[in-house]
Amino acid sequence: MSPTTPPSPPPSHPEPRTPPTPPRVSLEQLDGLPALVDRCVCMDITFAEMLELVEQERLTLQGLMARTGCGTGCTSCRGYVRLVLATGRDRLPVLEPAQIEGFLDR
Ligand code: FES
């Protein structure tokens, strides 16, 4: 009788992959990137219009959202709107959420 080999263990599931950390971008580097984001698409209001309203009506982020509805639809612009208010820039490149948070943490 030949020796039997024990059954091999089932294959283990690979560890979930962590998405790569996007590179930190400096404010100066923003100028070198193509600015492609300039509005809340859901409410069709530009960042320039938002900045004007914030200045004219002394709105906070929450006030701006209540006044215009920006950031309350799909919410994908919310980080951009925060960055617009923090920097005064009305056109931004496409950024990863972590990159936006990196700016706002400074
Ligand atoms: S793009 Fe602003 S809420 Fe959807």
Residues whose N, C-alpha, C, O or C-beta is under 5 A from the ligand:
A	BS01	FES	C40 V41 C42 C70 G71 T72 G73 C74 T75 S76 C77
